Structures are given as C-alpha cells and as structure tokens.
Amino acid sequence: MSALDVGVSVWGLDVSERAMRILQLTSSLPLSPTGSSAPFILHIGRALAARGHEVHLVAPFHPGLQWGEQEGNLHLHFFKYAPLRRWHIWGYGQSLQSDVRLKPGVFFLLPSVAVSAARSLRRLMAGGSPPFDILHAHWLLPNGPIAAIANSARLPMIVSLHGSDMYVAGKAALYRRAARFALTRAAAVVGCSEDLTTRARRILPDGRIYHTLPYGVDAETFRPSQEQAGSVSILAAGRLVEKKGFEYLLRAMSLLKRKDLRLLIAGEGDLRNKLEELRAELRLGDRVELLGNLAQPAMLERYRSCSIFALPSVHDSGGNVDGLPNVLLEAMSSGMAVVASRVGGVPAVIRDGENGLLVEERRPEQLAAAIDSVAGAASLRQSLASSARKTILEGLTWAHYAQRFETILEGARRPC
C-alpha cells in the first residue's frame, strides 16, 4: 500500500500522511509576490508544501528579488554566480531574446551558473536531515543536466517540461545530447501538455517515464466579478514574442464586424515596436492598447473587467510553441469567454463550443469570426464563461495538480 492509500481529506482531496522532502531547481520564479515571471513555479512548490511536504526551491540570484528564506513548508535558496549584482542576468525571463535564442553575454554565464547551481544542490543534499526523497528539475534544459550531475545523493530525479526547454533541445545536436543525458537519468518526466511529452519521447523513447499533467490555477484568487462588465472588451496577455501570435490577433481586430471592440494586451517583449508599427499600419488606433507588464492586482482587475480572452498562440518560425499558458487557466477561472488557437496543451483544457472556442493558428479570419460571434451573443459569452469556470473547479486547481503530481513522486520514489 502506498502513502496515497492511507490519507486524510482536505477540500475533498486525499492528503498523503507520509511527507516527503523535495529538492527543486529552477531558472525562474516571480521576483516578488505580485511578479509575473513563471508564477507556476511558486504555485507548484506551495501546493506541495500545503499537502505537508517540505519543499526546498533553489534558484539563481536576481537583484530584484523580494522574498525571504521561508514560507511555511516552502524554503527558498538563491545562489550567486557572478561577482557583481548587475551581472546576474540569468533566468527570470531575461535570458532569451524573443524566446528563441540566448541573449548576447548570457551564454558565457552558463558555466558559472551550472557550477554554482550544482554546488548549492550538493550542499543542501549533504546537510539534509532527514535526507531528501526527490530531486526535481524545472525545465529539461539547462536544469535537467545540472541536477543530474549534482545528484551526489542518487535521489530519484523528476524533470518538468515547461515549453521553451523542449524547443531548445531540438535546436542542435549538442543540446539534444544534453537533454538525452538528463532524460536517461530521470525516474519520471512531466510535461504540461501532450505536445511537450511527445517531443521528449523523440529524444528518449521510453514510455514508462512520461506523464502529461496540465497546470492548475488559484480559483479563489482568480474568480469572476460580481458585477457585469459595462461593455464588451477583449484581453490578451503574454510576452511580446512570436509564439504568442499577437500579430494575428491585431490582424483579426482589423477584420472584426464590430468596430467598437477594444483589445488590451498585457505583457512586454522584443516585438513591442513591431506590434506598434502593425497597429499603425492597420489603422487600429486606440482600439488596441499595449499595457506593458502588469502586476497581479492589475491583471486581476483586467480579468474581471473584460469579457473575452483571446489566446492566439502559434508555432513560431523555429517550431517553438507554448505548453499550457497560465494566463489561459487564469482567464477561465475568472469567468471569461475564451477564444484560443488549437496548439500545444490548449485543446486538452478547451472543448470547442463548450467552455471556449478554438481556431486554427495563424488564421486571423477565424479569430475575427469567433470573436464576433462571442461579442455579439451575451448568452454564448455567459455559457462559455460558466463552463470554463466549472472546468477549473472540477479538476484544474493547484490542489488537484499537487495531488496528481504527488502520485508521480511516490511512484518515482518506490524501487522498481
């Protein structure tokens, strides 16, 4: 009988009575309690900690960090890898240019980052009492190989695939070998979408270790507004990079039958100037507003004040694609009507015509038609929004995620 077979009930979910000590390595997390960089990393750690596990999260130092060392059962450890504060530019969404290549100068930091991260992991393993049960690497590259090399305690290793790591793994033979090195040493590999786990299987075809587990969302924080929106407006959110597909959303705006609809895009990135130029070229004027990065309180306000959420994600020119954007789950939980591209992990949570509308990627005319249909029918908006919220509550909260992830951890910990 496993630890999951004997438990207590919390919010209707079984909680393991046998707590684990989990050591995690990440390249990113929110810099502050209201930050927007990889929020799922903290949510995963917190959700596991809430189930009684002791979680130690190791991450690179950043000058903008606003965290203490402990939050309940979640312990945070930040390692430095450069002599000057301003040289700490690794991770936190700042390493990649347009989300497809390392920025100049960042590549040369990788050896120092790898050595410093491995040293931090080994120090914690050596001083752990009782010993750690699991080593968990967020992102196959670069953290999978780093964790595998640092694993002096020979802990069962879990690797989580989040999106850009699988794109990088397919870019060059060297990266593919590094990815295979980590995968061969993993007891389990968890992708947030079937697309990501399929890509990993192409590198190491071992079906026993792969699991697909969609992210969760905090349904208490992201909940519908009690007040009906006064007018219909569209919200989109994400980094301004090619795979987010905002170009096609702007083109869809120019095709809408309803010219009174406004689009708000939250996020920042390398393509901002190009999007501003396209907005001018399409003569969209103040119908499209680029809001820049928004802290969580401001995002909550946008989720509750807008009626439609658009997710126009695409496979970019290099094949990079989102796994399962957290903003999609946040919008669903907030009671928004969703129009999204049929890519990555989106079809796993959006059932076309039931809890959202799906369109083919790079098809602005389909985006426009879907948005027009939702904007023009209040009953359809309400039906899609209600079903989206129900989908979240029935299986896509962080509590659900932690319960399922815990089962994977227990399976990895048990000897074959």
N, C-alpha and C positions, 0 to 999 in steps of 0.2 A: 504494500500500500504506500503510495507517495504522500508527501506532505500535503498535497492538494486534496487528498481523500479525507483528511481529518482537519476540519477548519471551523471557523465561526463566521457568522453572516454580518456583513457591514453593507448597508444600502442594497441589500438583496444579492450581494456577491460574496462568494466564499473567500475567506482570507486565510492564507497559509499560517499555521501555527509554528512552523519551523522557519525562523527568519534567516535570511542569507546576508552575507557581507559581499557587496558587489563593487568592484573597482572599474570605473569607466574612464575612457579617454575621448576627448572631443577637441575639435578645432574652433568651435564657436558656441556661443550661447548669448542671450541678451546681456548687454553691458550693464543694464540697470533693471529694476523691477518693471519699468514701463518700456524697456527696449524692444526692438522688433527683429533682432538678428537671431535666427534659428530658435524661436521660442519653444519648439517641440523638445529640444534637449532638456531644458529645465522641467518641462511638464512630465517627461518620461521619468526623470530622476525623482521628482516629487511624488508621482503616482506610485512608484515602487516603494518609496520611503513611507507613504501613507499606509501601505499594506504591512508595515512592520519591518521591512528590510533596511539594513544600514548601507547607504549608498555613498561612495566617495567618487566625486567627479573631478578629473584632472583636466585642466585647460591652459592654453597659453596666456601669459600676462598681457594686459592691454591697459594703457594709461587711463582709459575712460571707464574702467570697471568700478561699479558701485555696489559691491557685495561684501558681506562679512565672510567668515570661515565656516559657518554652520547655520543650517535652517532645519531644525528638528533632526530627523534621521538623515538629512542630506548634508554632506560635508563637501566643501569646495576647496580645491587646491590649485593655485596658479603658479606656473613655472616661468621664470625669465630665461631668455635665450640670446639676448643682445646686451652690450654694455650700456647703451643709452636708452632712456624711456621712449624717445621718438622713433627708435629703430624697431620697436615692437609692432610690426605691421602684418603679422601672420594671422590668418583666420578672421573671424567676425565679419565675413562678407567683404573683406577688403583685399584678399589675396588674388582674386581672379579678375581679369579685365573682360567685361561683357559676359562674365560667367563661362568663358571658353578657354582662356589661357592665363597662365601666371603673369602678374604684372612685373615690369622690369624691376630687378633688385630683389624681388621676393624669392625667386628660385635659389639665389645664393644663400638665403637664410635657412633653407630646408635642412642641411646637415646639422646646423646648430639646434634647430627646432627638434629634430629627431633625437639627437643625443640628450637634450635637456628633458624631453618628454619621457624617454626611456629611463633616465636617471630618476625622475620623480616617481614613475611607476614602481621601479625596483625598490626605492626607499620605502614606499608605502607597503609593498609586499613583505619586505624584511621586517618591518616594525609592526605588522598587523597581528593583533592578539584579541580574539582568536583569528586564525588565518582567513584570508578571503576565500570565497567559494567560487566566484566567477570573475573573469576579466572580459570587459565589454568595450569594443571599439566602435565609436560612431564614425561613419564613413570608411569604406573599404580602403580608399587612398586619401591621404597617406597613413591614416592611423592604424589600419589593419596590420601592415608590415611592422610598424613601430611597436605595437602592442605584442605582436608575435615574438619579435626579437627580445623585448624586455621581459618576457614571461618566464623569469627565472624560477618562479614557484610552480610552473607547469599547471596553471589553472585551466579549466575548460574555458575556451575563448568563444565569445559571441561577436559577430560582426553585423552592424546595422547599415543597410544601404539607404541613402537618402536622396540620390539623384545625380548630382554632378560627379560623384565618385565613379559611377559606372560609365559616364561619358569619358572621363579622363582615362579610365582603364582601357578603353578601346582606341585611344589615340596613337599609341606607339607600342612597339614590341617590349621595350623596357618597362613601361607601365603595366602591360599585360602580365609580364613575368612577376612583377612585384605583387600584383593582385592575386595571381595564382599561388604565390608563396603564402600569402595570408589565408586564402581560402582553404588550402590543404591543411592548415593548422587550426581551422575553426571547427568547433563542435556543432555550431549552428550559425546560419546566415539568415537575417531577417530583412526583407525588403518591404517598403511601404506601398509598393504596387507590384503586380504580377510582371509588368514590363521590366522592372529592375531585377527581379529574381531570375527572369528568363535570360537577361544579359549576363548575369553571373554564371548561370549554368553553361553558357557558351565557353566560358573560361575554364570552368571545372565542372564537368557533367556528373555531379554526384547528387542525385535527387534526395538522398536521406537528410541532408543538412539544411535544405532550403525551406523557408517559411515566408508567406506573404501576410503581412499584418498592417492594415491601414492605421494611420494615426488616430488620435482622439481629439476631443475639444472640451474645454471647461464650459459645460452647459449652464452653469449658474452665472458665470460672468458674461457669456455671450448668449443673451436671451432676447426675445422680441420686445419691442417697445410697447408700452400700454396705450400709446397714442398713435392713431393712424397718420401716416405721412400726408402732408397737405398737398403735395404734388408728386408726380412720378419722376424719379431720377435714377440714374444708373451709377453704380460704384464698381470700380476695378481696383486691384491692389497687387503690388509685387515690384520687384526690382525692374528697372527700365533696361531690360536686356532682351535679346532677340527671341529667346524661347518663351517669353511671356506673351508674345503675339499682339502687343498693343497697337502695332501698325495696322493690323487687320480690324481691330476694334474702331480705330479712328476712321478707316475707310468705310466701315459699316455705318458709322454715325452720319456720313455724308449720303448714305443711301436710304436712311430712315424716311418713312412717310410722314412721321410726326416730327416736325422741326422744332417743337417746343421742349424736347427731351434734352436734359443736360447730363454730361458724363464727367464724373470725378475720378481721377486716377491717383491713388496714394502710392508713393514709392519714389525712389531715386535711383539713378544709374547712368551708365555711359551713353545711353541712347537718348538722353533727355533733349539735347539740341536737335537731333534728327526728328524726334516726335513733335517738337515745337515747329520745326520747318514744315512738316507734313500737315500739322493743324492749320498753318497759314495757307499752304498750297490748296487744301480742301475747303478753305474759307469757313472753317468751323467757328472761329472767333471765340466768344465766351461760352459757347455750348460745350466746350471741353476745357477742363481745368486740371492742370498738373499740380497736385498738392504738395509734392515732396514727401519725405519720410514723416510719418505721424506716430506719436507715442500711443500706447494702448488706450488711454482715456479718449483721445481724439478719434481713434479708429472705432471705438465702441459707439461714439456719437454718430459717426458716418453709417455704421451698420444699421443703426436704429432709425436714422432719418431718411435713408434711401430705400427704394422699393425693389430694385432689380440689381442683382450682382452678376457681372459678366466676367468670365474666365476664358479668354481667347488663346490659351496656351497652344504652342506648336512644337514640332521637332525643328530645331534650328538648322542652319546650313551645315553644321558639323554632326548632326544627329542627337544633340543634347536635348533632353526633354524633362519636364518636371515629373517627380514621382507622384506625390499627392500634396498639393499646396495646402498649408494650414488655413490660408485665407478662405478657401472653399468651405471647409468644415465650420469655420467661424461664421461665415455668411449663412450657411444652412441652419446653424444653431440659433442665429439671431433672427430667424424667421424671414429671410429674403427669398424672393423668387430667383432661381439660378438659371443662367444661360451659359453653357460651357462647351468647350471643344472636347471631342471624343479622343483624348490622348492620355497616355500614362495611366495613373490609377483612378482617373476621374470616372470612367464607366463602372468601376467597382462600387461606387457610392451613389452615383446619379443614375436613376432609372428613367429613361427618356419618357416624358409625358406624365410621369407620376410625381416625382419630387424635384423635377427640373427639366430643362430642355437641352438636348445635345445636338451639336452641329459638327460638321467635318472641319478639320483645321484648315487655316488659310482660305476660308470661304467667306469673305465679308458679306456677300449677298445672303448667305444662310444666317449669319449672325444678325443682320438687319431684320430679316423676316421673323426670326424668333423673338427678337426684342420688340418689334412692332406688335406681334401677337400678344405678348405678355403685357406690354404697356397699355394695350387697348382693351383689355378684359380684366376687370377687377376680380371677378370670380376665379379666373385662371391663376392670377397672382396669388390670391389667398389660398387656393388649393395647393399649388406648388410649394408655397411657403410653409403651410401647415404640415404637409407630408415631409418636407425637408427637416423640419424641427423634430418630427416623430422619428425619422431615421436616426438622428443623432441620439435621442434619448433611449432608443431601443438597443443601441449597440456600438455607438461611436464616441462615448465619453472617454476621458483618460482613465477612469476606473475600469471600464471594460478592457481598454488596451493593456493596463497593468496586469489584470487577471490573466489574459491570454499570453502576455509576454512572460509572466511568471511560470506558466506551464512549460514554455520553451526553455527557460532557465533550468527548471527542475530536470527536464529531460536531458539537457546537456551535462548536468552535474552528475547524473547517475552513470555508473560504469556500464559499459556495453556487456 
